Each structure stands twice: as structure tokens, then as C-alpha cells.
């Protein structure tokens, strides 16, 4: 039986997308179980934390939405290849004319909500590492723009039944929604990457390479910025724009990495390795300190409070001040100056 080239590419792409859905879903499940186990292992106290409860609910929501997406894709594949393998016009025509509306709504809704959840989390993480609300004004505007576009895309994809949409045909609403969402994601990822690289230099200077490694290594950079999610999004929107049937495969990658990006951030937060507002504050606060000064002073009166005599030497006590403390107290400045 003759198979149209575009339909053949579509079927292969759909098949590969389904395989990678299963693979990435397994990874998602492992990360989710690890996150839950990490909380349960610490006993009841972490469960009373509002932040921890939110992370568990958030992770569970991600898992449920990803499950819906994967189940819809697998079910449509079964209908296409097993129930109707020889449908006149090809697989894309079958899906366009016979895919249940409930399936299309469930799959599209799961993808849109996953996007909103992940992009919202990334916006918050961007605010955490920058500690400045002005930085996220433009990303917030783009993020809010994806809400009506996502709803419109969901409605159009549910009610329209055109084979060309499955074969990579131009989908104006989907392309507009995806482009805005990925633009927001790229901007936020770039801001997070730039900030982490900036903080890495200051953290190494203040704490040393070993102490700073946990916050500034390559894994931290990739996970905190959701870099894999951003890259998959760019590839997907390119194939969508050129109307390639392969876009269906990259759509699967994009949706699954949407979930994995957030899940890995949640796990990193629960492990205590994610950037926090306190860690950022410590990294950006310049510390001024002096080392102990030991001088030979055999004739010095050891009863004075300012010096301690031991074995013919005197040791000057250490004072440690941050820039904020120095600026707020002239007495502290005089104490530091008196050491030199």
C-alpha cells in the first residue's frame, strides 16, 4: 500500500515521540518518588512547612498532567495504528476526523497548564536569584500574554479537524502561543544563567571553590535555568514554523521537558542545593575582615583588655563586619581602623 511521504514522516515522528514520552515519563516518575521520599524521610516536621506542602502538591500536579498527556498520545497511537491501520487518506486524516474531542481537549489542556506552571515557577526562581522585582516585569508581561493565547489555542485545536494540522501545517494560534511562551522562557533562562554566573564569581571569592561548587556548577546552571526546556522549545517552534510533520515529535519532547524542568528544580530545592534569597544575599554582601596580628611584646601589660599576652607575644582580637554594618556605625569603623 502506497504511503504518502508526509504521512510516513508524521507516523515515524509520532512513534518516536511516543517512545520518548515513555522514557521521559519514567525519569519524571523517579524524580517525583525521590522528592516525596526525601520529605517523608525527614519526619513530620517538614510536612508542617507551608513551602514543603506546596512543593509536594506542585510536583503531584506536574505528574498528573504529564500522565494525562502521555495517556492521550498513547491512546491516539493505538487508535491510529491498531484499530485503523489502513484508513483511507492516512493516519493524519484519521486523527483529524476521528480523534475524540475529549482526548484533544485533555491533551492540549494538560500541555497548556504544564506550561503555565513551569513558566510561573521559573519566574519566581528568577526573582529569587535577582532579588529585584523590576527584572521580571517584562517576563511577567509575556507570561500573562500566554494565558489568553493558550486558552484560544486549546479551543481552536479542539473544534477544528484539519489533517494539515497533524502534518505540521501552519497553525497561527498554536504558533503565536508557542512563540510567546518560548520567548518568555528564553528570556527568564538567560536572566537566571547570567545571574548565576555573576554570583558564582562572588561566591568563589567569598567562600572558596569547594564551598561555592554546590551552587555554581554546571548542573546548577542547567537545572536552575531550565536550559533543556528552553532548547526543546526553540527546536519545536522552528519545526512548527516551517510546517514540518516532525513537529509532532518535538512537541512531545517540549511537553515532557516542561514537566522535567520543574520537577528537577523542586528536587534541588528539597535537597537544599537551590539558590535561596539568603544564599543570594550572602553572595552579594562583601565581607571585610582582618586576621589576627601577632607581635612580639614582652613588656606589654597583659591586664589590658585590648591585647592578650601569651609566651611573650600579644594577639589582637578579630572583628568581622559587613558593609551594611560598617556604614551604619561610625564606632565600628573606628574599631576596624584602630587595628592598622
Secondary structure, DSSP 8 states (H G I E B T S, - for coil): ----HHHHHHHHHHHHHHHHHHHHHHHHHHHHHHHHHHHHHT-HHHHT-HHHHHHHHHHHHHHHHHHHHHHHHHHHHHIIIII-TT-TT-HHHHHHHHS-HHHHHHHHHHHHHHHHHHHHHHHHHHHHHH--GGGGHHHHHHHHHHHHHHHHHHHHHHH---HHHHTT---HHHHHHHHHHHHHHHHHHHHHHHHHHHHHHHHHHHH-HHHHHHHHSHHHHHHHTTHHHHHHHHHHHHHHHTT-TTHHHHHHHHHHHHHHHHHHHHHHHHTT-S--HHHHHHHHS-EEE----EEE-TTS-TTSSSEEEETTEEEE---EEEHHHHHH-HHHHHHHHTT-
